Amino acid sequence: MGRWILDSRFFTEWITPYSFPFFNMAISIHVIAILIAALGGIISTIFSKK
């Protein structure tokens, strides 16, 4: 079912720090999660009432 995601060009050619596509996908998901958390922190800092 999810094999087409791992075999896509995104994880096999574009993002290739590792030769195993699952690790490339896991790294991508973690980086996206960290960026979302950082963006949420920045927004909450900007709009926080002092």
Secondary structure, 3 states (H helix, E strand, C coil): CCHHHHCCHHHHHHCCCCCCHHHHHHHHHHHHHHHHHHHHHHHHHHCCCC
